[in-house]
Amino acid sequence: MLTLASTIGTRRPAPSGRRDHHWLFQLYVVGRSPRGLTTFGNLKRICEVHLPGRYTIEVIDLHTNPGLAAENRIIAVPTLIRRSPEPVRRIIGDLSNTAKVLVGLDLKEAA
């Protein structure tokens, strides 16, 4: 269910190295739109494959809290912000191009 700052994810020990960080994602959407639901599903799938047990997704509904759009410089939805590990990364769109999303989130190097 998409609600303001709903959180999904689990914490499990991970191997050492950069990839052992816990990843924090904030997904900005407007209501329960089909595009927002698709984006959430795509992000969840990517996280389960590439970051199992090492991620949290916060879904932030700008319909409920429109002031957060300006505060977080959201100009389009859906917008994904990777807060942790640093540096912060932003991706706009439905995350359907998995290869580009992996590079954008720094989960995979560009070919």
Residue pairs with C-beta under 8 A, 6 or more apart in sequence:
2 29
2 31
2 32
2 36
2 37
2 40
2 59
2 61
3 59
3 61
4 59
4 60
4 61
4 64
4 65
5 58
5 59
5 60
6 58
6 59
7 56
7 57
7 58
8 44
8 56
8 57
8 59
9 47
9 55
9 56
9 57
10 53
11 22
11 53
11 54
12 52
12 53
12 54
14 20
14 53
14 54
18 85
19 51
19 54
20 54
21 54
21 84
21 85
22 54
22 55
22 56
22 84
23 47
23 51
23 54
23 55
23 56
23 82
23 84
23 85
24 55
24 56
24 58
24 82
24 83
24 84
25 43
25 47
25 55
25 56
25 57
25 58
25 80
25 81
25 82
25 83
26 57
26 58
26 60
26 72
26 80
26 81
26 83
27 36
27 39
27 40
27 43
27 57
27 58
27 59
27 60
27 78
27 79
27 80
28 60
28 62
28 68
28 69
28 72
28 74
28 77
28 78
28 79
28 80
28 81
29 35
29 36
29 39
29 40
29 59
29 60
29 61
29 62
29 77
29 78
30 36
30 61
30 62
30 63
30 77
31 61
31 63
35 77
35 78
35 94
36 77
36 78
38 94
38 96
39 78
39 80
39 93
39 94
39 95
40 57
40 59
42 94
42 95
42 96
42 98
42 101
43 57
43 80
43 95
44 57
46 95
46 98
46 101
46 102
46 105
46 107
47 55
47 57
50 102
50 107
51 107
60 68
62 68
62 69
62 74
62 77
68 74
69 75
72 81
75 92
76 92
78 92
78 93
78 94
78 95
79 90
79 91
79 92
80 90
80 91
80 92
80 95
81 88
81 89
81 90
82 88
82 89
82 90
82 91
82 105
82 106
89 104
89 105
89 106
91 101
91 104
91 105
95 101
99 108
102 108
103 109
103 110
